[in-house]
Amino acid sequence: MSVNILAPQPFTKTDNLPAPREPVGHIKLSFGGDASEDDEHPLWDISACGVIGQTLFVAGDEAHGVERLTPAQHGWLGDHKAFHLHDFVELRDPEEEMDIEGMAISDNWLWVTGSHSRTRPDPRDDGDTPDCIDIAHIADLKDTRPRCVLARIPLLFDEEGHAIPVKDDGDRHAGLVRQRKDQGSKLKRYLAKHPLLGPSCALAAKEGGLDIEGIAVKAERVALGLRGPTIQTFAVLVEPQIEPKKSGKLHLPSAPMIRLCDLGGLGIRDLLASDDGDDLLILAGPTQDLDGRCAIYRWKDWANEPPEHEETVRLHRPERLFDLPVKLDADHPEGIEYWTGEDGETKLLVLYDSPNPDRIDAEKATILGDLFDLD
């Protein structure tokens, strides 16, 4: 039987997804030293960021603290200083990987969250993927407690106006949600008992398990964005009620409320509360370790729209602003922040995990972040 091969035909575009927006500029981050032989250098795995004034804080998901960068020569961000979290808060496992995935700055407090996720050993850690994988080895999920970090740290300012994290500032004290052996922390225990999120707490993050990837803070409101799980095709926003104690410890008097967001099947990769309004920006991306579309959404007036019910969950439909460029096996957007340049114009800064080689100089430990228009 013969089959006629037809000439290619133009098809009408039926989806409403916009073309990715290209960056309008870049910011160079200079950590100093040489990162070419250091696999754990923050250059390689930036997963969170926070800006206050001209001070940029970043963190890597394999780090034990945060890195500070301030304006340096040639308009770069440099003068790199590292701050270990165990110098500010009481960590049960200070040398274990915290998997810091979100940062936010509000009212001169630096907030930090870990992923709160479970992880499975990667059979590729020693090199290429083996032909045969030991089941007992990869079946051993790692303890989640070191990643159950939700903390806030006071910020002060030096003579040059650069922010400095401190343990104590008058009646302001650094603190965190107490870590515990059972489920890792009280927050994780609440989530494990939630009828929608509970089953995911037993799974590894990259396999549909619970994975906190972003935090936003506005006055008394705290929001945690989940990369996974998605409920049906809806992303999850967790809003815990937090009562800071005089000692600085963060108390959770009740179970957190959750919201569902229609992000076109994507999960939440970062959150950003607006400085000059009540909106919430959402960086959305694939829920698993995949290359795929990433987009910026805006939830208008989020700060004035608190959770309402425990028995029902509200479905929200944030506005899709624009898509980000997608690259294969590189440039996974992980952190967003506002950045105001010398011209007074505010752009959206996007920082990446698994950076494209074109944006890094490993021997000088520099990396480029992208700036996007927000009109």
MIPASE-201262 format. One record per residue (C-alpha): residue number from 1; residue in one letter; x, y, z. Coordinates in nm, 2 decimals. Layout:
// MIPASE-201262
NUM  a  X  Y  Z .
...
This chain:
// MIPASE-201262
1  m  0.00  0.00  0.00 .
2  s  0.14  0.34  -0.10 .
3  v  0.10  0.64  0.12 .
4  n  0.11  0.99  -0.01 .
5  i  0.35  1.23  0.17 .
6  l  0.19  1.57  0.20 .
7  a  0.38  1.89  0.19 .
8  p  0.40  2.07  0.53 .
9  q  0.11  2.29  0.59 .
10  p  0.10  2.61  0.80 .
11  f  -0.12  2.56  1.11 .
12  t  -0.31  2.83  1.28 .
13  k  -0.17  2.91  1.63 .
14  t  -0.44  2.81  1.87 .
15  d  -0.27  2.86  2.22 .
16  n  -0.25  3.19  2.39 .
17  l  0.10  3.16  2.53 .
18  p  0.31  3.46  2.45 .
19  a  0.65  3.45  2.31 .
20  p  0.92  3.46  2.58 .
21  r  1.03  3.81  2.68 .
22  e  1.39  3.89  2.64 .
23  p  1.60  4.06  2.91 .
24  v  1.67  4.43  2.87 .
25  g  1.99  4.42  3.07 .
26  h  2.21  4.22  3.31 .
27  i  2.37  4.25  3.65 .
28  k  2.71  4.09  3.72 .
29  l  2.75  3.92  4.06 .
30  s  3.11  3.88  4.16 .
31  f  3.18  3.64  4.45 .
32  g  3.56  3.66  4.43 .
33  g  3.81  3.38  4.42 .
34  d  3.80  3.08  4.19 .
35  a  3.49  2.86  4.16 .
36  s  3.61  2.63  3.89 .
37  e  3.72  2.35  4.13 .
38  d  3.45  2.41  4.39 .
39  d  3.12  2.22  4.31 .
40  e  2.95  2.36  4.62 .
41  h  3.03  2.73  4.54 .
42  p  2.71  2.94  4.55 .
43  l  2.78  3.04  4.19 .
44  w  2.65  2.71  4.06 .
45  d  2.32  2.67  4.24 .
46  i  2.16  3.01  4.33 .
47  s  1.82  2.92  4.46 .
48  a  1.70  3.23  4.64 .
49  c  1.75  3.60  4.66 .
50  g  1.65  3.91  4.85 .
51  v  1.71  4.28  4.79 .
52  i  1.71  4.57  5.03 .
53  g  1.84  4.90  4.90 .
54  q  2.15  4.82  4.70 .
55  t  2.23  4.50  4.91 .
56  l  2.16  4.17  4.74 .
57  f  2.14  3.85  4.95 .
58  v  2.15  3.51  4.77 .
59  a  2.17  3.15  4.88 .
60  g  2.25  2.82  4.72 .
61  d  2.04  2.51  4.78 .
62  e  2.35  2.32  4.91 .
63  a  2.47  2.61  5.13 .
64  h  2.46  2.65  5.51 .
65  g  2.38  3.02  5.50 .
66  v  2.34  3.33  5.29 .
67  e  2.58  3.53  5.08 .
68  r  2.58  3.92  5.07 .
69  l  2.68  4.13  4.77 .
70  t  2.70  4.51  4.75 .
71  p  2.79  4.76  4.48 .
72  a  3.15  4.74  4.37 .
73  q  3.36  4.86  4.07 .
74  h  3.22  4.88  3.72 .
75  g  2.87  4.87  3.85 .
76  w  2.90  4.51  3.96 .
77  l  2.78  4.36  4.28 .
78  g  3.07  4.23  4.48 .
79  d  3.24  4.26  4.82 .
80  h  3.11  3.91  4.89 .
81  k  3.05  3.81  5.25 .
82  a  2.91  3.48  5.37 .
83  f  2.69  3.45  5.68 .
84  h  2.62  3.11  5.83 .
85  l  2.27  3.05  5.97 .
86  h  2.39  2.87  6.28 .
87  d  2.55  3.20  6.40 .
88  f  2.20  3.35  6.43 .
89  v  1.95  3.07  6.50 .
90  e  1.96  2.73  6.69 .
91  l  1.98  2.46  6.42 .
92  r  1.96  2.10  6.52 .
93  d  2.18  1.99  6.22 .
94  p  2.40  2.29  6.14 .
95  e  2.63  2.11  5.91 .
96  e  2.37  1.93  5.71 .
97  e  2.23  2.06  5.38 .
98  m  1.95  2.30  5.45 .
99  d  1.83  2.33  5.09 .
100  i  1.76  2.71  5.12 .
101  e  1.50  2.78  4.85 .
102  g  1.34  3.11  4.94 .
103  m  1.43  3.45  5.09 .
104  a  1.22  3.76  5.16 .
105  i  1.30  4.09  5.32 .
106  s  1.03  4.29  5.50 .
107  d  1.04  4.56  5.77 .
108  n  1.42  4.51  5.80 .
109  w  1.39  4.14  5.86 .
110  l  1.55  3.87  5.64 .
111  w  1.33  3.57  5.61 .
112  v  1.48  3.23  5.50 .
113  t  1.30  2.91  5.42 .
114  g  1.43  2.56  5.34 .
115  s  1.25  2.32  5.11 .
116  h  1.11  2.11  5.39 .
117  s  1.14  1.83  5.14 .
118  r  1.25  1.47  5.14 .
119  t  1.52  1.37  4.90 .
120  r  1.63  1.05  4.74 .
121  p  2.00  0.96  4.68 .
122  d  2.11  1.04  4.32 .
123  p  2.28  0.74  4.15 .
124  r  2.46  0.99  3.93 .
125  d  2.65  1.15  4.22 .
126  d  2.97  0.96  4.15 .
127  g  2.96  1.03  3.77 .
128  d  2.75  0.89  3.49 .
129  t  2.43  0.71  3.54 .
130  p  2.51  0.35  3.61 .
131  d  2.34  0.07  3.40 .
132  c  2.22  -0.10  3.72 .
133  i  2.10  0.10  4.02 .
134  d  2.10  -0.05  4.37 .
135  i  1.73  -0.04  4.49 .
136  a  1.82  -0.04  4.86 .
137  h  2.05  0.26  4.81 .
138  i  1.80  0.48  4.63 .
139  a  1.51  0.36  4.85 .
140  d  1.67  0.53  5.15 .
141  l  1.51  0.87  5.17 .
142  k  1.71  1.13  5.36 .
143  d  1.60  1.28  5.69 .
144  t  1.40  1.59  5.62 .
145  r  1.47  1.79  5.94 .
146  p  1.78  1.98  5.82 .
147  r  1.56  2.13  5.54 .
148  c  1.28  2.23  5.78 .
149  v  1.41  2.58  5.82 .
150  l  1.18  2.88  5.85 .
151  a  1.37  3.17  6.01 .
152  r  1.39  3.54  6.03 .
153  i  1.70  3.75  6.11 .
154  p  1.72  4.13  6.20 .
155  l  1.90  4.35  5.95 .
156  l  2.10  4.66  6.04 .
157  f  2.29  4.89  5.82 .
158  d  2.66  4.99  5.81 .
159  e  2.79  5.34  5.74 .
160  e  2.77  5.29  5.37 .
161  g  2.40  5.19  5.39 .
162  h  2.46  4.81  5.33 .
163  a  2.25  4.56  5.52 .
164  i  2.41  4.33  5.78 .
165  p  2.23  4.04  5.94 .
166  v  2.26  4.03  6.32 .
167  k  2.15  3.79  6.59 .
168  d  2.01  4.06  6.82 .
169  d  1.91  4.43  6.78 .
170  g  1.75  4.57  7.09 .
171  d  1.42  4.38  7.14 .
172  r  1.45  4.22  6.79 .
173  h  1.60  3.87  6.80 .
174  a  1.67  3.61  6.53 .
175  g  1.46  3.30  6.56 .
176  l  1.30  3.01  6.37 .
177  v  1.02  2.76  6.39 .
178  r  1.17  2.51  6.63 .
179  q  1.31  2.20  6.46 .
180  r  1.21  1.86  6.60 .
181  k  1.27  1.50  6.53 .
182  d  0.90  1.43  6.46 .
183  q  0.84  1.54  6.10 .
184  g  1.12  1.79  6.11 .
185  s  0.93  2.09  6.25 .
186  k  0.59  2.19  6.37 .
187  l  0.51  2.34  6.02 .
188  k  0.60  2.02  5.85 .
189  r  0.39  1.82  6.10 .
190  y  0.09  2.04  6.02 .
191  l  0.14  1.99  5.65 .
192  a  0.18  1.61  5.69 .
193  k  -0.17  1.61  5.85 .
194  h  -0.33  1.82  5.58 .
195  p  -0.58  1.61  5.37 .
196  l  -0.44  1.75  5.05 .
197  l  -0.07  1.79  5.12 .
198  g  -0.02  1.50  5.37 .
199  p  0.03  1.22  5.11 .
200  s  0.30  1.42  4.94 .
201  c  0.51  1.46  5.26 .
202  a  0.61  1.10  5.23 .
203  l  0.75  1.14  4.88 .
204  a  1.08  1.27  4.75 .
205  a  1.06  1.63  4.62 .
206  k  1.13  1.55  4.26 .
207  e  0.87  1.28  4.25 .
208  g  0.57  1.48  4.35 .
209  g  0.67  1.53  4.71 .
210  l  0.63  1.85  4.92 .
211  d  0.88  2.11  4.81 .
212  i  0.88  2.47  4.94 .
213  e  1.05  2.70  4.68 .
214  g  0.95  3.05  4.76 .
215  i  0.85  3.29  5.04 .
216  a  0.69  3.63  5.05 .
217  v  0.62  3.85  5.35 .
218  k  0.41  4.16  5.38 .
219  a  0.35  4.30  5.73 .
220  e  0.19  4.01  5.92 .
221  r  0.13  3.79  5.61 .
222  v  0.37  3.51  5.52 .
223  a  0.32  3.30  5.21 .
224  l  0.51  2.99  5.11 .
225  g  0.50  2.87  4.75 .
226  l  0.52  2.50  4.67 .
227  r  0.69  2.37  4.36 .
228  g  0.51  2.05  4.44 .
229  p  0.28  1.89  4.48 .
230  t  0.02  2.04  4.24 .
231  i  -0.34  1.95  4.33 .
232  q  -0.49  1.84  4.00 .
233  t  -0.32  2.11  3.79 .
234  f  -0.32  2.38  4.05 .
235  a  -0.02  2.52  4.23 .
236  v  -0.03  2.55  4.61 .
237  l  0.03  2.85  4.83 .
238  v  0.06  2.79  5.21 .
239  e  -0.01  3.08  5.45 .
240  p  0.10  2.99  5.80 .
241  q  0.00  3.21  6.09 .
242  i  0.32  3.30  6.28 .
243  e  0.34  3.45  6.62 .
244  p  0.70  3.58  6.70 .
245  k  0.79  3.54  7.07 .
246  k  1.00  3.79  7.27 .
247  s  1.29  3.54  7.24 .
248  g  1.26  3.56  6.87 .
249  k  1.13  3.21  6.82 .
250  l  0.85  3.17  6.57 .
251  h  0.54  3.00  6.70 .
252  l  0.26  2.85  6.49 .
253  p  -0.06  2.86  6.69 .
254  s  -0.27  2.68  6.44 .
255  a  -0.25  2.48  6.11 .
256  p  -0.16  2.69  5.81 .
257  m  -0.42  2.78  5.55 .
258  i  -0.37  2.69  5.18 .
259  r  -0.47  2.85  4.85 .
260  l  -0.48  2.71  4.50 .
261  c  -0.35  2.90  4.20 .
262  d  -0.42  2.83  3.84 .
263  l  -0.07  2.86  3.68 .
264  g  -0.14  2.65  3.38 .
265  g  -0.01  2.33  3.54 .
266  l  0.31  2.49  3.67 .
267  g  0.44  2.49  4.02 .
268  i  0.57  2.79  4.22 .
269  r  0.95  2.85  4.20 .
270  d  0.96  3.18  4.39 .
271  l  0.74  3.46  4.53 .
272  l  0.79  3.83  4.56 .
273  a  0.57  4.08  4.75 .
274  s  0.56  4.42  4.59 .
275  d  0.73  4.71  4.77 .
276  d  0.49  4.98  4.66 .
277  g  0.16  4.79  4.66 .
278  d  -0.02  4.48  4.77 .
279  d  0.05  4.26  4.47 .
280  l  0.23  3.92  4.47 .
281  l  0.46  3.82  4.19 .
282  i  0.49  3.45  4.12 .
283  l  0.77  3.28  3.94 .
284  a  0.61  2.96  3.79 .
285  g  0.79  2.67  3.64 .
286  p  0.80  2.29  3.60 .
287  t  0.72  2.09  3.91 .
288  q  0.99  1.83  3.84 .
289  d  1.36  1.84  3.73 .
290  l  1.26  1.93  3.37 .
291  d  1.32  2.20  3.12 .
292  g  1.00  2.38  3.03 .
293  r  0.81  2.70  3.02 .
294  c  0.86  2.94  3.31 .
295  a  0.64  3.25  3.35 .
296  i  0.59  3.55  3.58 .
297  y  0.24  3.59  3.72 .
298  r  0.09  3.87  3.92 .
299  w  -0.17  3.82  4.19 .
300  k  -0.33  4.17  4.23 .
301  d  -0.41  4.29  4.58 .
302  w  -0.30  3.96  4.74 .
303  a  -0.21  4.14  5.07 .
304  n  -0.57  4.24  5.12 .
305  e  -0.72  3.90  5.03 .
306  p  -0.65  3.67  5.33 .
307  p  -0.75  3.31  5.35 .
308  e  -1.11  3.27  5.45 .
309  h  -1.21  2.91  5.52 .
310  e  -1.05  2.58  5.65 .
311  e  -1.31  2.34  5.50 .
312  t  -1.29  2.49  5.15 .
313  v  -1.00  2.62  4.95 .
314  r  -1.02  2.92  4.72 .
315  l  -0.90  2.89  4.36 .
316  h  -0.72  3.20  4.24 .
317  r  -0.63  3.29  3.89 .
318  p  -0.33  3.53  3.88 .
319  e  -0.25  3.73  3.57 .
320  r  0.02  3.58  3.34 .
321  l  0.25  3.87  3.27 .
322  f  0.52  3.72  3.05 .
323  d  0.72  3.40  2.98 .
324  l  1.09  3.37  3.04 .
325  p  1.33  3.23  2.78 .
326  v  1.39  2.85  2.81 .
327  k  1.72  2.68  2.76 .
328  l  1.80  2.31  2.75 .
329  d  1.98  2.17  3.06 .
330  a  2.07  2.52  3.18 .
331  d  1.93  2.85  3.32 .
332  h  1.66  2.73  3.56 .
333  p  1.50  3.04  3.70 .
334  e  1.50  3.01  4.08 .
335  g  1.49  3.37  4.23 .
336  i  1.32  3.69  4.15 .
337  e  1.35  4.04  4.30 .
338  y  1.30  4.40  4.22 .
339  w  1.61  4.59  4.12 .
340  t  1.63  4.97  4.09 .
341  g  1.91  5.10  3.88 .
342  e  2.10  5.43  3.89 .
343  d  1.84  5.57  3.64 .
344  g  1.57  5.51  3.90 .
345  e  1.38  5.26  3.69 .
346  t  1.28  4.93  3.86 .
347  k  1.32  4.60  3.67 .
348  l  1.27  4.24  3.77 .
349  l  1.59  4.06  3.85 .
350  v  1.60  3.69  3.77 .
351  l  1.87  3.46  3.89 .
352  y  1.93  3.10  3.78 .
353  d  2.04  2.76  3.91 .
354  s  2.24  2.54  3.67 .
355  p  2.36  2.86  3.49 .
356  n  2.43  2.86  3.11 .
357  p  2.81  2.87  3.06 .
358  d  2.77  3.19  2.86 .
359  r  2.67  3.38  3.18 .
360  i  2.95  3.26  3.41 .
361  d  3.33  3.30  3.45 .
362  a  3.41  3.03  3.70 .
363  e  3.78  3.13  3.74 .
364  k  3.67  3.48  3.85 .
365  a  3.35  3.35  4.03 .
366  t  3.12  3.59  3.84 .
367  i  2.77  3.53  3.70 .
368  l  2.52  3.74  3.52 .
369  g  2.16  3.79  3.63 .
370  d  1.89  3.90  3.39 .
371  l  1.68  4.22  3.41 .
372  f  1.33  4.22  3.26 .
373  d  1.08  4.50  3.21 .
374  l  0.77  4.48  3.42 .
375  d  0.54  4.70  3.22 .
